[in-house]
Amino acid sequence: MLSEAIGLTLFPGVMAFAAASDFLTMRIANRVSLLLIVGFALLAALGGMNGAELLSHIGAGAAVLAAAFACFACGWIGGGDAKLAAATALWLGFGQLFDYLIYASLLGGALTLLIVLFRTVPLPDFLAGRQWAERLHRPDAGIPYGVALAAAALIVYPQTDWMTRIAL
């Protein structure tokens, strides 16, 4: 019962928070990724995940962490995005990792195009004075890629072992 409640609420709630936080502030706090890691450990223990499955999930998280920090080192993504992607991969494991990365790429590309287009037009009056909108509108500002990472995670999450075990 507790593992079902954690599986149904923690991951989706944290992903929604990460997306909103990145969109509004261009930051994903370390506590977001830490909460995902602790939640995964708790759910793995409560759900009776065996050693091979656990190592597979940890391997997926480690692989994404290495790749994401290489992207961070090149200046392509932010550090919060890298940590969020790795913590997400920990939850998804290798089983849904490919789909997650494809969705994140497609959604990230679409998000980038929308923001670039948004920056080509004058900022609408109703958004003037709103710090988040002015930040997104600046041509030198980054892209809140955490929005795409979180959306991709929420698309893929229903197909994970966590959700198929619950099978509401």
Buried (B, 14 or more C-beta within 10 A) or exposed (E): EEBBEBBBEBBBEBBEBBBBBBBBBBBBBEEBBEBBBEBBEBBBEBBEBEEEBBEBBBBBBEBBBEBBBEBBEEEEBBBBBBBBBBBBBBBBBEBBBEBBBEBBEEBBEEBBEEBEEBBEEEBEEEEEEEEEBEBBBEEEEBBBBBBBBBBBBBBBBEBBBBBEEBEE
